[in-house]
């Protein structure tokens, strides 16, 4: 093969790149694979200074976006991401927030328009692997759902990626871990795991060991310091963080190469072995 392998992760907001894909991005970057992060929104609906929420006095959308994009650049440096692309759409906010009604919000952008922009990036970078959210956006966030739709539409329109994956967390594993933390007396405030969080374990087709990159993920998550009030995982004990961050799961939705049904490498079937013509 005469060009570098490439992975493209399509995410909704600054900070989304860390939890479900930070490990693979760091691991593959260290292996010399080109890592491309596409962030669809500027994160305007995030917390302002002092945890000020959208709609509250003192929340400045433009200032929040500027800070969050600066944090994104720092996070990307901790993960070794080679290319960061911003689509620049307006953050829609959580499901049911007033921001959902803004005509310029990402969730309201015509699918063909946003997909065409992502398709242009796919034409430029020629990703072998694309990773995004599932149909529910992981937990029902309007921007995550839209990012899913855009990534799928661009993949289908270009036919470029050999493999398409949805990031996936084990529902059983997550519930068991949070039950253990509560039993151990950890203060979790009003945090509740959504009922629709994750997927049944048997649906996960690829589990990648990223235990060597736990600290990369922690540093990247801490880079998003303006949002730390809402990033519960940073308040976990170190051993719990290691459990959460050591493996990343995915569901393979597209594959045009010969690869096993169960994988521990998203580039299975794409790597050229020594002595094999490429």
Secondary structure, DSSP 8 states (H G I E B T S, - for coil): --S--EEEEEESSTTHHHHTTHHHHHHHHHTT-EEEEEEEE--TTS--GGG--TTSTT--HHHHHHHHHHHHHHHHHHHT-SEEEEEEEB---STTSGGGG-TTBGGGS-HHHHHHHHHHHHHHH--SEEEE--TTTTT--HHHHHHHHHHHHHHHHH---SEEEEEE-BHHHHHHHHHHHHHTT---TT----TT-SB-GGG--EEEE-GGGHHHHHHHHHH-GGGGGG-GGGGS-HHHHHHHHSEEEEEEEEE-S---SSBS-TTTTT---TTS--
